[in-house]
Amino acid sequence: MRDAHPSPVVRLRDVSKAYPGGASVLRGLHLELTAGEYVAVIGESGVGKSTLLNLVAGLDAPDAGEVEVCGAPMARLGDDQATLLRRRHIGFVFQAFHVLPHLTVLQNVALPLALNGLSADHAVVMLAAVGLAAKGQRKPRELSGGELQRVAIARALVHRPALLLADEPTGNLDPATASSVLALLRRQVAATGAAAILVTHSALAAASADRVLRLTSDGLVPA
């Protein structure tokens, strides 16, 4: 029987963060995200959207409050433990793709599997899922921007992470390609059952999520 109250994949309790020098960027944030939830976070430039992702990923630490991912309090993890948690349980999609140019498309997608000691077989399945089955042996320089973002999505989800973090993933794409990539991202998040946080300036991108929150100086509020 399915748990009627599943444990959150992400839980932020009263999280605050200030830049060096004292300027407050995040204040009193609360957020809970369970498996399968897809949330978009919008807000003005400089309000702290990327900082929020860095805190969730354990790449930065809050000044106050607590961040938990998959039940683990991030502030209590050592560097090696945090790295292992990210490697096993988090997938990342970035605006600039961050596809490794010296690897083939298939090798890029298979990288999280190799890092986790898993068989590379599922990389072929994921390439097919994003419509790139015929381009596995190509190098990234041979692909379009939209295709590179598809590679990035396949790589982020190939190891079936509990959490997907997407930072402006369509910022470098034209509107038609962006719409196609967003639909693909939504389908693949649903297929893997990952919780997902998308941060974006784009109303089009935000509309692809199940829930939209606005990041303000007073915290996260429904958009």
NORGI-V720214 format. One record per pair of residues at least 12 apart in sequence whose ideal C-beta (glycine too) atoms are under 8 Angstrom apart, sorted by the first residue. I is the first residue (numbers start at 1). J is the second residue. If there is no record, write none. Layout:
i=I j=J
i=I j=J
This chain:
i=6 j=34
i=6 j=35
i=7 j=34
i=7 j=71
i=8 j=32
i=8 j=33
i=8 j=34
i=8 j=68
i=9 j=33
i=9 j=34
i=9 j=35
i=9 j=37
i=9 j=69
i=9 j=70
i=9 j=162
i=9 j=163
i=9 j=195
i=10 j=31
i=10 j=32
i=10 j=33
i=10 j=56
i=10 j=67
i=10 j=68
i=10 j=69
i=10 j=163
i=10 j=195
i=10 j=197
i=11 j=31
i=11 j=32
i=11 j=33
i=11 j=66
i=11 j=67
i=11 j=68
i=12 j=29
i=12 j=30
i=12 j=31
i=12 j=32
i=12 j=55
i=12 j=56
i=12 j=65
i=12 j=66
i=12 j=67
i=12 j=68
i=13 j=30
i=13 j=65
i=13 j=66
i=13 j=68
i=14 j=28
i=14 j=29
i=14 j=30
i=14 j=64
i=14 j=65
i=14 j=66
i=15 j=28
i=15 j=29
i=15 j=30
i=15 j=55
i=15 j=62
i=15 j=64
i=15 j=65
i=15 j=66
i=15 j=67
i=16 j=28
i=16 j=29
i=16 j=62
i=16 j=63
i=16 j=64
i=16 j=65
i=17 j=48
i=17 j=51
i=17 j=55
i=17 j=60
i=17 j=62
i=17 j=63
i=18 j=63
i=24 j=217
i=25 j=46
i=25 j=47
i=25 j=48
i=25 j=51
i=26 j=48
i=26 j=51
i=26 j=52
i=26 j=55
i=26 j=62
i=26 j=215
i=27 j=217
i=27 j=218
i=27 j=219
i=28 j=65
i=28 j=218
i=28 j=219
i=29 j=52
i=29 j=65
i=29 j=219
i=29 j=220
i=30 j=219
i=30 j=220
i=31 j=213
i=31 j=220
i=33 j=163
i=33 j=195
i=33 j=197
i=34 j=195
i=35 j=162
i=35 j=193
i=35 j=194
i=35 j=195
i=36 j=190
i=36 j=193
i=36 j=194
i=36 j=195
i=37 j=195
i=37 j=196
i=37 j=210
i=37 j=211
i=38 j=186
i=38 j=189
i=38 j=190
i=38 j=195
i=38 j=196
i=38 j=198
i=38 j=208
i=38 j=209
i=38 j=210
i=38 j=211
i=39 j=196
i=39 j=197
i=39 j=198
i=39 j=209
i=39 j=210
i=39 j=211
i=39 j=212
i=39 j=213
i=40 j=197
i=40 j=198
i=40 j=199
i=40 j=200
i=40 j=205
i=40 j=206
i=40 j=207
i=40 j=208
i=40 j=209
i=40 j=211
i=40 j=212
i=40 j=213
i=40 j=223
i=41 j=197
i=41 j=198
i=41 j=199
i=41 j=200
i=41 j=212
i=41 j=213
i=41 j=214
i=41 j=215
i=41 j=220
i=42 j=199
i=42 j=200
i=42 j=201
i=42 j=203
i=42 j=206
i=42 j=212
i=42 j=213
i=42 j=214
i=42 j=215
i=42 j=223
i=43 j=214
i=43 j=215
i=43 j=216
i=45 j=201
i=47 j=215
i=47 j=216
i=47 j=217
i=48 j=215
i=49 j=167
i=49 j=199
i=49 j=200
i=49 j=215
i=50 j=167
i=50 j=199
i=52 j=197
i=52 j=199
i=52 j=215
i=53 j=165
i=53 j=167
i=53 j=197
i=53 j=199
i=55 j=67
i=55 j=74
i=56 j=69
i=56 j=163
i=56 j=165
i=56 j=197
i=57 j=69
i=57 j=86
i=57 j=90
i=57 j=92
i=57 j=165
i=58 j=74
i=58 j=77
i=58 j=82
i=58 j=85
i=58 j=86
i=61 j=74
i=61 j=75
i=62 j=75
i=69 j=85
i=69 j=89
i=69 j=90
i=69 j=163
i=70 j=85
i=70 j=89
i=70 j=162
i=70 j=163
i=72 j=85
i=87 j=112
i=87 j=115
i=87 j=116
i=88 j=116
i=88 j=159
i=88 j=161
i=89 j=161
i=89 j=162
i=89 j=163
i=90 j=161
i=90 j=162
i=90 j=163
i=90 j=164
i=90 j=165
i=91 j=112
i=91 j=155
i=91 j=156
i=91 j=157
i=91 j=159
i=91 j=161
i=91 j=163
i=91 j=164
i=91 j=165
i=91 j=194
i=92 j=156
i=92 j=164
i=92 j=165
i=92 j=166
i=92 j=167
i=93 j=149
i=93 j=152
i=93 j=153
i=93 j=156
i=93 j=164
i=93 j=165
i=93 j=166
i=93 j=167
i=93 j=169
i=93 j=185
i=94 j=152
i=94 j=166
i=94 j=167
i=94 j=168
i=94 j=169
i=95 j=167
i=95 j=168
i=95 j=169
i=95 j=170
i=95 j=171
i=95 j=172
i=96 j=172
i=97 j=140
i=97 j=145
i=97 j=148
i=97 j=149
i=97 j=151
i=97 j=152
i=97 j=172
i=98 j=152
i=99 j=140
i=99 j=148
i=99 j=151
i=99 j=152
i=99 j=155
i=100 j=140
i=101 j=139
i=101 j=140
i=101 j=141
i=102 j=139
i=103 j=139
i=103 j=140
i=104 j=136
i=104 j=137
i=104 j=138
i=104 j=139
i=105 j=127
i=105 j=132
i=105 j=135
i=105 j=136
i=105 j=137
i=105 j=138
i=105 j=139
i=105 j=140
i=105 j=143
i=105 j=151
i=106 j=123
i=106 j=124
i=106 j=127
i=106 j=136
i=106 j=137
i=108 j=140
i=108 j=151
i=108 j=155
i=109 j=123
i=109 j=126
i=109 j=127
i=109 j=136
i=109 j=151
i=109 j=154
i=109 j=155
i=109 j=158
i=110 j=123
i=110 j=158
i=111 j=155
i=112 j=155
i=112 j=156
i=112 j=158
i=112 j=159
i=113 j=158
i=113 j=159
i=116 j=159
i=118 j=159
i=122 j=158
i=122 j=159
i=123 j=154
i=123 j=158
i=124 j=136
i=126 j=154
i=126 j=155
i=126 j=157
i=126 j=158
i=127 j=154
i=129 j=154
i=129 j=188
i=129 j=191
i=130 j=150
i=130 j=151
i=130 j=153
i=130 j=154
i=130 j=184
i=130 j=188
i=131 j=150
i=131 j=184
i=132 j=147
i=132 j=150
i=132 j=151
i=132 j=154
i=135 j=147
i=144 j=177
i=145 j=172
i=145 j=173
i=145 j=177
i=146 j=173
i=146 j=177
i=146 j=180
i=146 j=181
i=149 j=169
i=149 j=170
i=149 j=172
i=149 j=173
i=149 j=177
i=149 j=181
i=150 j=181
i=150 j=184
i=152 j=169
i=153 j=169
i=153 j=181
i=153 j=184
i=153 j=185
i=153 j=188
i=154 j=188
i=157 j=188
i=157 j=189
i=157 j=192
i=157 j=194
i=160 j=192
i=160 j=193
i=160 j=194
i=161 j=192
i=161 j=194
i=162 j=194
i=162 j=195
i=163 j=194
i=163 j=195
i=163 j=196
i=163 j=197
i=164 j=189
i=164 j=194
i=164 j=195
i=164 j=196
i=164 j=197
i=165 j=196
i=165 j=197
i=166 j=185
i=166 j=196
i=166 j=197
i=166 j=198
i=166 j=199
i=166 j=200
i=167 j=199
i=168 j=199
i=168 j=200
i=168 j=201
i=168 j=202
i=168 j=205
i=169 j=181
i=169 j=185
i=169 j=198
i=169 j=200
i=169 j=205
i=170 j=182
i=170 j=200
i=170 j=202
i=170 j=204
i=170 j=205
i=171 j=200
i=171 j=201
i=171 j=202
i=175 j=204
i=178 j=202
i=178 j=204
i=178 j=205
i=179 j=204
i=182 j=204
i=182 j=205
i=182 j=208
i=183 j=208
i=185 j=198
i=185 j=208
i=186 j=208
i=186 j=209
i=196 j=209
i=206 j=223
